[in-house]
């Protein structure tokens, strides 16, 4: 189970880094589509990158997993809300839905619920 948790931490963190660094043009497009400000986009980006870094730190210090994964999960819930709000097709919902499921898995395992 430890190897699975570490793998999920790396997958979530790498996904966040990939989207917010290499696909930033897509982030700008989506936040504009959602009607959110540049300040909101900057706050969300900085928060997600920080949480992703804490998930990586959690590989060596497991006490850093529960809160960052729960907060990242909340960001994914918000992403789902905005995708529904603008009536995006399911395919657009899928990445944040998968990350939400992975964050729930991380949170529950780090709290000892699984």
N, CA, C and O atoms as a GROMACS GRO file, in nm:
protein
  456
    1UNK      N    1   0.082  -0.120   0.000
    1UNK     CA    2   0.000   0.000   0.000
    1UNK      C    3   0.087   0.126   0.000
    1UNK      O    4   0.048   0.229  -0.056
    2UNK      N    5   0.203   0.118   0.063
    2UNK     CA    6   0.293   0.233   0.068
    2UNK      C    7   0.340   0.270  -0.073
    2UNK      O    8   0.343   0.388  -0.108
    3UNK      N    9   0.376   0.170  -0.153
    3UNK     CA   10   0.420   0.197  -0.290
    3UNK      C   11   0.309   0.260  -0.374
    3UNK      O   12   0.334   0.348  -0.456
    4UNK      N   13   0.186   0.214  -0.351
    4UNK     CA   14   0.071   0.271  -0.423
    4UNK      C   15   0.051   0.417  -0.383
    4UNK      O   16   0.029   0.502  -0.469
    5UNK      N   17   0.060   0.445  -0.255
    5UNK     CA   18   0.043   0.583  -0.207
    5UNK      C   19   0.150   0.674  -0.265
    5UNK      O   20   0.120   0.784  -0.311
    6UNK      N   21   0.274   0.629  -0.264
    6UNK     CA   22   0.383   0.709  -0.320
    6UNK      C   23   0.361   0.732  -0.470
    6UNK      O   24   0.383   0.842  -0.520
    7UNK      N   25   0.319   0.629  -0.540
    7UNK     CA   26   0.292   0.643  -0.684
    7UNK      C   27   0.183   0.745  -0.710
    7UNK      O   28   0.194   0.827  -0.801
    8UNK      N   29   0.077   0.739  -0.629
    8UNK     CA   30  -0.034   0.834  -0.646
    8UNK      C   31   0.012   0.976  -0.615
    8UNK      O   32  -0.028   1.070  -0.684
    9UNK      N   33   0.094   0.993  -0.511
    9UNK     CA   34   0.148   1.126  -0.479
    9UNK      C   35   0.226   1.182  -0.598
    9UNK      O   36   0.210   1.299  -0.633
   10UNK      N   37   0.309   1.100  -0.657
   10UNK     CA   38   0.390   1.144  -0.771
   10UNK      C   39   0.302   1.175  -0.891
   10UNK      O   40   0.325   1.273  -0.961
   11UNK      N   41   0.201   1.093  -0.916
   11UNK     CA   42   0.110   1.115  -1.029
   11UNK      C   43   0.035   1.246  -1.014
   11UNK      O   44   0.027   1.324  -1.108
   12UNK      N   45  -0.019   1.271  -0.895
   12UNK     CA   46  -0.094   1.394  -0.872
   12UNK      C   47  -0.002   1.515  -0.886
   12UNK      O   48  -0.036   1.611  -0.956
   13UNK      N   49   0.114   1.511  -0.821
   13UNK     CA   50   0.207   1.624  -0.827
   13UNK      C   51   0.256   1.648  -0.970
   13UNK      O   52   0.258   1.762  -1.016
   14UNK      N   53   0.293   1.543  -1.039
   14UNK     CA   54   0.343   1.557  -1.176
   14UNK      C   55   0.234   1.612  -1.269
   14UNK      O   56   0.263   1.693  -1.357
   15UNK      N   57   0.110   1.569  -1.248
   15UNK     CA   58  -0.001   1.619  -1.330
   15UNK      C   59  -0.021   1.768  -1.310
   15UNK      O   60  -0.040   1.844  -1.405
   16UNK      N   61  -0.016   1.810  -1.184
   16UNK     CA   62  -0.032   1.953  -1.154
   16UNK      C   63   0.081   2.034  -1.216
   16UNK      O   64   0.056   2.137  -1.279
   17UNK      N   65   0.204   1.988  -1.198
   17UNK     CA   66   0.318   2.060  -1.257
   17UNK      C   67   0.306   2.067  -1.408
   17UNK      O   68   0.332   2.172  -1.468
   18UNK      N   69   0.268   1.956  -1.471
   18UNK     CA   70   0.257   1.953  -1.617
   18UNK      C   71   0.155   2.056  -1.666
   18UNK      O   72   0.182   2.132  -1.759
   19UNK      N   73   0.038   2.056  -1.604
   19UNK     CA   74  -0.068   2.145  -1.648
   19UNK      C   75  -0.032   2.291  -1.623
   19UNK      O   76  -0.051   2.376  -1.711
   20UNK      N   77   0.021   2.321  -1.505
   20UNK     CA   78   0.044   2.461  -1.467
   20UNK      C   79   0.175   2.517  -1.522
   20UNK      O   80   0.197   2.638  -1.516
   21UNK      N   81   0.263   2.432  -1.573
   21UNK     CA   82   0.389   2.481  -1.630
   21UNK      C   83   0.388   2.467  -1.783
   21UNK      O   84   0.412   2.565  -1.854
   22UNK      N   85   0.361   2.348  -1.833
   22UNK     CA   86   0.373   2.323  -1.977
   22UNK      C   87   0.244   2.347  -2.055
   22UNK      O   88   0.249   2.365  -2.176
   23UNK      N   89   0.130   2.346  -1.988
   23UNK     CA   90   0.002   2.369  -2.057
   23UNK      C   91  -0.069   2.492  -2.002
   23UNK      O   92  -0.192   2.498  -1.997
   24UNK      N   93   0.010   2.589  -1.961
   24UNK     CA   94  -0.046   2.710  -1.899
   24UNK      C   95  -0.140   2.784  -1.994
   24UNK      O   96  -0.237   2.845  -1.949
   25UNK      N   97  -0.112   2.778  -2.124
   25UNK     CA   98  -0.201   2.843  -2.222
   25UNK      C   99  -0.342   2.786  -2.212
   25UNK      O  100  -0.439   2.859  -2.232
   26UNK      N  101  -0.354   2.657  -2.183
   26UNK     CA  102  -0.484   2.594  -2.167
   26UNK      C  103  -0.552   2.640  -2.038
   26UNK      O  104  -0.674   2.658  -2.033
   27UNK      N  105  -0.472   2.658  -1.933
   27UNK     CA  106  -0.525   2.708  -1.805
   27UNK      C  107  -0.585   2.847  -1.825
   27UNK      O  108  -0.694   2.875  -1.777
   28UNK      N  109  -0.514   2.933  -1.896
   28UNK     CA  110  -0.563   3.069  -1.922
   28UNK      C  111  -0.696   3.062  -1.996
   28UNK      O  112  -0.790   3.133  -1.961
   29UNK      N  113  -0.703   2.978  -2.097
   29UNK     CA  114  -0.826   2.963  -2.176
   29UNK      C  115  -0.943   2.916  -2.089
   29UNK      O  116  -1.053   2.970  -2.097
   30UNK      N  117  -0.918   2.815  -2.004
   30UNK     CA  118  -1.025   2.762  -1.920
   30UNK      C  119  -1.071   2.864  -1.816
   30UNK      O  120  -1.191   2.879  -1.794
   31UNK      N  121  -0.978   2.934  -1.752
   31UNK     CA  122  -1.018   3.032  -1.651
   31UNK      C  123  -1.096   3.145  -1.715
   31UNK      O  124  -1.189   3.198  -1.653
   32UNK      N  125  -1.061   3.184  -1.837
   32UNK     CA  126  -1.140   3.284  -1.909
   32UNK      C  127  -1.279   3.231  -1.940
   32UNK      O  128  -1.378   3.303  -1.927
   33UNK      N  129  -1.286   3.104  -1.982
   33UNK     CA  130  -1.415   3.042  -2.011
   33UNK      C  131  -1.502   3.037  -1.886
   33UNK      O  132  -1.624   3.055  -1.893
   34UNK      N  133  -1.439   3.012  -1.771
   34UNK     CA  134  -1.513   3.004  -1.644
   34UNK      C  135  -1.552   3.142  -1.592
   34UNK      O  136  -1.632   3.152  -1.499
   35UNK      N  137  -1.495   3.247  -1.649
   35UNK     CA  138  -1.525   3.383  -1.604
   35UNK      C  139  -1.450   3.421  -1.476
   35UNK      O  140  -1.497   3.506  -1.400
   36UNK      N  141  -1.335   3.358  -1.452
   36UNK     CA  142  -1.257   3.387  -1.332
   36UNK      C  143  -1.145   3.485  -1.363
   36UNK      O  144  -1.095   3.490  -1.476
   37UNK      N  145  -1.106   3.563  -1.265
   37UNK     CA  146  -1.006   3.668  -1.284
   37UNK      C  147  -0.864   3.612  -1.291
   37UNK      O  148  -0.838   3.497  -1.255
   38UNK      N  149  -0.773   3.697  -1.336
   38UNK     CA  150  -0.630   3.661  -1.339
   38UNK      C  151  -0.577   3.641  -1.198
   38UNK      O  152  -0.492   3.554  -1.175
   39UNK      N  153  -0.627   3.719  -1.103
   39UNK     CA  154  -0.585   3.704  -0.963
   39UNK      C  155  -0.626   3.568  -0.909
   39UNK      O  156  -0.548   3.502  -0.840
   40UNK      N  157  -0.747   3.527  -0.941
   40UNK     CA  158  -0.794   3.395  -0.899
   40UNK      C  159  -0.708   3.286  -0.961
   40UNK      O  160  -0.667   3.191  -0.894
   41UNK      N  161  -0.681   3.300  -1.090
   41UNK     CA  162  -0.596   3.202  -1.160
   41UNK      C  163  -0.458   3.194  -1.096
   41UNK      O  164  -0.405   3.085  -1.077
   42UNK      N  165  -0.400   3.308  -1.062
   42UNK     CA  166  -0.267   3.309  -1.000
   42UNK      C  167  -0.270   3.245  -0.862
   42UNK      O  168  -0.179   3.170  -0.826
   43UNK      N  169  -0.375   3.273  -0.785
   43UNK     CA  170  -0.389   3.214  -0.652
   43UNK      C  171  -0.403   3.063  -0.661
   43UNK      O  172  -0.337   2.989  -0.588
   44UNK      N  173  -0.488   3.018  -0.750
   44UNK     CA  174  -0.510   2.873  -0.767
   44UNK      C  175  -0.381   2.806  -0.813
   44UNK      O  176  -0.345   2.700  -0.762
   45UNK      N  177  -0.312   2.865  -0.908
   45UNK     CA  178  -0.187   2.808  -0.958
   45UNK      C  179  -0.081   2.798  -0.850
   45UNK      O  180  -0.018   2.693  -0.834
   46UNK      N  181  -0.060   2.906  -0.776
   46UNK     CA  182   0.040   2.905  -0.668
   46UNK      C  183   0.003   2.804  -0.562
   46UNK      O  184   0.090   2.733  -0.509
   47UNK      N  185  -0.125   2.796  -0.530
   47UNK     CA  186  -0.170   2.701  -0.427
   47UNK      C  187  -0.151   2.557  -0.472
   47UNK      O  188  -0.102   2.474  -0.396
   48UNK      N  189  -0.189   2.528  -0.596
   48UNK     CA  190  -0.175   2.391  -0.646
   48UNK      C  191  -0.029   2.349  -0.655
   48UNK      O  192   0.005   2.235  -0.622
   49UNK      N  193   0.057   2.438  -0.700
   49UNK     CA  194   0.200   2.404  -0.711
   49UNK      C  195   0.258   2.381  -0.571
   49UNK      O  196   0.340   2.291  -0.553
   50UNK      N  197   0.218   2.462  -0.474
   50UNK     CA  198   0.264   2.443  -0.336
   50UNK      C  199   0.213   2.311  -0.279
   50UNK      O  200   0.289   2.237  -0.217
   51UNK      N  201   0.086   2.282  -0.301
   51UNK     CA  202   0.030   2.155  -0.252
   51UNK      C  203   0.098   2.035  -0.318
   51UNK      O  204   0.122   1.934  -0.253
   52UNK      N  205   0.127   2.047  -0.446
   52UNK     CA  206   0.197   1.939  -0.517
   52UNK      C  207   0.336   1.918  -0.457
   52UNK      O  208   0.380   1.804  -0.441
   53UNK      N  209   0.404   2.027  -0.424
   53UNK     CA  210   0.537   2.016  -0.362
   53UNK      C  211   0.526   1.947  -0.226
   53UNK      O  212   0.610   1.865  -0.190
   54UNK      N  213   0.422   1.981  -0.150
   54UNK     CA  214   0.402   1.916  -0.020
   54UNK      C  215   0.371   1.767  -0.035
   54UNK      O  216   0.410   1.687   0.050
   55UNK      N  217   0.302   1.730  -0.142
   55UNK     CA  218   0.277   1.587  -0.166
   55UNK      C  219   0.408   1.514  -0.194
   55UNK      O  220   0.425   1.399  -0.153
   56UNK      N  221   0.499   1.578  -0.264
   56UNK     CA  222   0.631   1.518  -0.288
   56UNK      C  223   0.708   1.507  -0.157
   56UNK      O  224   0.771   1.404  -0.130
   57UNK      N  225   0.704   1.611  -0.075
   57UNK     CA  226   0.768   1.607   0.057
   57UNK      C  227   0.709   1.493   0.140
   57UNK      O  228   0.779   1.429   0.219
   58UNK      N  229   0.580   1.467   0.121
   58UNK     CA  230   0.511   1.361   0.194
   58UNK      C  231   0.565   1.222   0.166
   58UNK      O  232   0.535   1.129   0.241
   59UNK      N  233   0.644   1.205   0.062
   59UNK     CA  234   0.708   1.075   0.037
   59UNK      C  235   0.801   1.041   0.153
   59UNK      O  236   0.807   0.926   0.196
   60UNK      N  237   0.872   1.141   0.203
   60UNK     CA  238   0.966   1.121   0.313
   60UNK      C  239   0.907   1.155   0.449
   60UNK      O  240   0.954   1.106   0.552
   61UNK      N  241   0.804   1.240   0.449
   61UNK     CA  242   0.738   1.282   0.573
   61UNK      C  243   0.587   1.263   0.555
   61UNK      O  244   0.518   1.357   0.515
   62UNK      N  245   0.535   1.144   0.585
   62UNK     CA  246   0.393   1.114   0.558
   62UNK      C  247   0.293   1.207   0.626
   62UNK      O  248   0.178   1.214   0.584
   63UNK      N  249   0.335   1.278   0.728
   63UNK     CA  250   0.243   1.372   0.794
   63UNK      C  251   0.204   1.488   0.702
   63UNK      O  252   0.112   1.563   0.733
   64UNK      N  253   0.274   1.503   0.592
   64UNK     CA  254   0.245   1.610   0.496
   64UNK      C  255   0.150   1.565   0.384
   64UNK      O  256   0.136   1.636   0.284
   65UNK      N  257   0.086   1.452   0.398
   65UNK     CA  258   0.000   1.402   0.290
   65UNK      C  259  -0.146   1.442   0.307
   65UNK      O  260  -0.208   1.488   0.211
   66UNK      N  261  -0.202   1.426   0.425
   66UNK     CA  262  -0.347   1.439   0.445
   66UNK      C  263  -0.401   1.577   0.407
   66UNK      O  264  -0.494   1.587   0.327
   67UNK      N  265  -0.344   1.682   0.462
   67UNK     CA  266  -0.398   1.816   0.438
   67UNK      C  267  -0.376   1.859   0.292
   67UNK      O  268  -0.471   1.906   0.230
   68UNK      N  269  -0.256   1.846   0.237
   68UNK     CA  270  -0.240   1.886   0.096
   68UNK      C  271  -0.329   1.806   0.000
   68UNK      O  272  -0.383   1.862  -0.096
   69UNK      N  273  -0.345   1.676   0.025
   69UNK     CA  274  -0.429   1.598  -0.066
   69UNK      C  275  -0.576   1.636  -0.050
   69UNK      O  276  -0.650   1.637  -0.149
   70UNK      N  277  -0.620   1.667   0.071
   70UNK     CA  278  -0.758   1.710   0.091
   70UNK      C  279  -0.783   1.845   0.024
   70UNK      O  280  -0.887   1.865  -0.040
   71UNK      N  281  -0.688   1.938   0.039
   71UNK     CA  282  -0.704   2.069  -0.024
   71UNK      C  283  -0.698   2.059  -0.177
   71UNK      O  284  -0.773   2.127  -0.247
   72UNK      N  285  -0.609   1.973  -0.227
   72UNK     CA  286  -0.603   1.953  -0.372
   72UNK      C  287  -0.736   1.894  -0.421
   72UNK      O  288  -0.786   1.931  -0.527
   73UNK      N  289  -0.791   1.802  -0.343
   73UNK     CA  290  -0.921   1.745  -0.376
   73UNK      C  291  -1.030   1.851  -0.383
   73UNK      O  292  -1.117   1.846  -0.469
   74UNK      N  293  -1.024   1.948  -0.291
   74UNK     CA  294  -1.122   2.058  -0.294
   74UNK      C  295  -1.108   2.141  -0.420
   74UNK      O  296  -1.208   2.185  -0.478
   75UNK      N  297  -0.985   2.164  -0.463
   75UNK     CA  298  -0.964   2.234  -0.590
   75UNK      C  299  -1.026   2.155  -0.706
   75UNK      O  300  -1.081   2.213  -0.799
   76UNK      N  301  -1.015   2.023  -0.700
   76UNK     CA  302  -1.072   1.940  -0.807
   76UNK      C  303  -1.224   1.940  -0.803
   76UNK      O  304  -1.289   1.933  -0.907
   77UNK      N  305  -1.282   1.949  -0.683
   77UNK     CA  306  -1.428   1.963  -0.671
   77UNK      C  307  -1.470   2.095  -0.736
   77UNK      O  308  -1.570   2.100  -0.808
   78UNK      N  309  -1.394   2.200  -0.709
   78UNK     CA  310  -1.424   2.331  -0.771
   78UNK      C  311  -1.412   2.323  -0.923
   78UNK      O  312  -1.493   2.380  -0.995
   79UNK      N  313  -1.310   2.252  -0.971
   79UNK     CA  314  -1.294   2.236  -1.116
   79UNK      C  315  -1.415   2.164  -1.175
   79UNK      O  316  -1.465   2.202  -1.281
   80UNK      N  317  -1.463   2.061  -1.106
   80UNK     CA  318  -1.582   1.990  -1.153
   80UNK      C  319  -1.702   2.085  -1.159
   80UNK      O  320  -1.778   2.084  -1.256
   81UNK      N  321  -1.718   2.165  -1.055
   81UNK     CA  322  -1.829   2.261  -1.052
   81UNK      C  323  -1.824   2.354  -1.173
   81UNK      O  324  -1.925   2.373  -1.241
   82UNK      N  325  -1.707   2.411  -1.201
   82UNK     CA  326  -1.697   2.506  -1.312
   82UNK      C  327  -1.714   2.437  -1.447
   82UNK      O  328  -1.768   2.497  -1.539
   83UNK      N  329  -1.668   2.313  -1.460
   83UNK     CA  330  -1.691   2.240  -1.586
   83UNK      C  331  -1.840   2.216  -1.606
   83UNK      O  332  -1.890   2.227  -1.718
   84UNK      N  333  -1.912   2.184  -1.497
   84UNK     CA  334  -2.058   2.167  -1.509
   84UNK      C  335  -2.125   2.300  -1.538
   84UNK      O  336  -2.219   2.306  -1.618
   85UNK      N  337  -2.078   2.406  -1.475
   85UNK     CA  338  -2.138   2.538  -1.491
   85UNK      C  339  -2.136   2.585  -1.636
   85UNK      O  340  -2.233   2.641  -1.685
   86UNK      N  341  -2.023   2.561  -1.705
   86UNK     CA  342  -2.013   2.605  -1.844
   86UNK      C  343  -2.055   2.494  -1.942
   86UNK      O  344  -2.042   2.509  -2.063
   87UNK      N  345  -2.105   2.383  -1.887
   87UNK     CA  346  -2.157   2.272  -1.967
   87UNK      C  347  -2.053   2.211  -2.061
   87UNK      O  348  -2.081   2.184  -2.178
   88UNK      N  349  -1.932   2.191  -2.008
   88UNK     CA  350  -1.828   2.125  -2.087
   88UNK      C  351  -1.864   1.978  -2.107
   88UNK      O  352  -1.934   1.920  -2.024
   89UNK      N  353  -1.818   1.917  -2.216
   89UNK     CA  354  -1.841   1.774  -2.236
   89UNK      C  355  -1.765   1.693  -2.128
   89UNK      O  356  -1.670   1.742  -2.067
   90UNK      N  357  -1.809   1.571  -2.107
   90UNK     CA  358  -1.752   1.486  -2.002
   90UNK      C  359  -1.601   1.471  -2.015
   90UNK      O  360  -1.530   1.463  -1.915
   91UNK      N  361  -1.553   1.466  -2.137
   91UNK     CA  362  -1.409   1.450  -2.159
   91UNK      C  363  -1.328   1.562  -2.093
   91UNK      O  364  -1.215   1.538  -2.049
   92UNK      N  365  -1.383   1.682  -2.085
   92UNK     CA  366  -1.316   1.794  -2.018
   92UNK      C  367  -1.319   1.777  -1.866
   92UNK      O  368  -1.232   1.828  -1.797
   93UNK      N  369  -1.420   1.706  -1.815
   93UNK     CA  370  -1.433   1.681  -1.671
   93UNK      C  371  -1.334   1.573  -1.624
   93UNK      O  372  -1.293   1.572  -1.508
   94UNK      N  373  -1.298   1.485  -1.714
   94UNK     CA  374  -1.226   1.363  -1.677
   94UNK      C  375  -1.094   1.386  -1.603
   94UNK      O  376  -1.073   1.321  -1.500
   95UNK      N  377  -1.004   1.473  -1.648
   95UNK     CA  378  -0.877   1.488  -1.576
   95UNK      C  379  -0.895   1.530  -1.429
   95UNK      O  380  -0.834   1.472  -1.340
   96UNK      N  381  -0.979   1.631  -1.405
   96UNK     CA  382  -0.999   1.674  -1.266
   96UNK      C  383  -1.076   1.569  -1.186
   96UNK      O  384  -1.057   1.559  -1.065
   97UNK      N  385  -1.162   1.492  -1.251
   97UNK     CA  386  -1.233   1.386  -1.181
   97UNK      C  387  -1.136   1.275  -1.138
   97UNK      O  388  -1.145   1.224  -1.026
   98UNK      N  389  -1.045   1.238  -1.226
   98UNK     CA  390  -0.945   1.137  -1.191
   98UNK      C  391  -0.856   1.186  -1.078
   98UNK      O  392  -0.828   1.112  -0.984
   99UNK      N  393  -0.811   1.311  -1.086
   99UNK     CA  394  -0.729   1.366  -0.978
   99UNK      C  395  -0.807   1.376  -0.848
   99UNK      O  396  -0.750   1.356  -0.741
  100UNK      N  397  -0.936   1.406  -0.855
  100UNK     CA  398  -1.020   1.408  -0.735
  100UNK      C  399  -1.024   1.271  -0.670
  100UNK      O  400  -1.009   1.260  -0.548
  101UNK      N  401  -1.044   1.168  -0.749
  101UNK     CA  402  -1.048   1.031  -0.696
  101UNK      C  403  -0.913   0.995  -0.633
  101UNK      O  404  -0.909   0.935  -0.525
  102UNK      N  405  -0.804   1.031  -0.699
  102UNK     CA  406  -0.671   1.004  -0.644
  102UNK      C  407  -0.647   1.080  -0.514
  102UNK      O  408  -0.586   1.027  -0.421
  103UNK      N  409  -0.695   1.203  -0.505
  103UNK     CA  410  -0.680   1.282  -0.382
  103UNK      C  411  -0.762   1.222  -0.268
  103UNK      O  412  -0.717   1.221  -0.153
  104UNK      N  413  -0.881   1.174  -0.299
  104UNK     CA  414  -0.962   1.107  -0.196
  104UNK      C  415  -0.889   0.982  -0.148
  104UNK      O  416  -0.884   0.956  -0.028
  105UNK      N  417  -0.832   0.905  -0.239
  105UNK     CA  418  -0.755   0.786  -0.203
  105UNK      C  419  -0.638   0.825  -0.112
  105UNK      O  420  -0.616   0.762  -0.008
  106UNK      N  421  -0.563   0.927  -0.150
  106UNK     CA  422  -0.449   0.972  -0.068
  106UNK      C  423  -0.493   1.018   0.070
  106UNK      O  424  -0.432   0.982   0.171
  107UNK      N  425  -0.598   1.097   0.075
  107UNK     CA  426  -0.646   1.150   0.203
  107UNK      C  427  -0.691   1.036   0.295
  107UNK      O  428  -0.654   1.032   0.413
  108UNK      N  429  -0.770   0.945   0.242
  108UNK     CA  430  -0.821   0.837   0.326
  108UNK      C  431  -0.711   0.742   0.372
  108UNK      O  432  -0.713   0.696   0.486
  109UNK      N  433  -0.616   0.713   0.286
  109UNK     CA  434  -0.507   0.623   0.329
  109UNK      C  435  -0.415   0.692   0.429
  109UNK      O  436  -0.368   0.629   0.523
  110UNK      N  437  -0.390   0.821   0.411
  110UNK     CA  438  -0.300   0.890   0.504
  110UNK      C  439  -0.365   0.909   0.641
  110UNK      O  440  -0.295   0.920   0.741
  111UNK      N  441  -0.497   0.912   0.646
  111UNK     CA  442  -0.566   0.923   0.773
  111UNK      C  443  -0.595   0.786   0.835
  111UNK      O  444  -0.651   0.776   0.944
  112UNK      N  445  -0.556   0.681   0.764
  112UNK     CA  446  -0.575   0.545   0.815
  112UNK      C  447  -0.718   0.495   0.803
  112UNK      O  448  -0.757   0.402   0.874
  113UNK      N  449  -0.796   0.554   0.714
  113UNK     CA  450  -0.935   0.512   0.696
  113UNK      C  451  -0.945   0.392   0.602
  113UNK      O  452  -1.049   0.325   0.596
  114UNK      N  453  -0.838   0.366   0.528
  114UNK     CA  454  -0.836   0.248   0.439
  114UNK      C  455  -0.723   0.159   0.485
  114UNK      O  456  -0.700   0.053   0.426
   0.00000   0.00000   0.00000
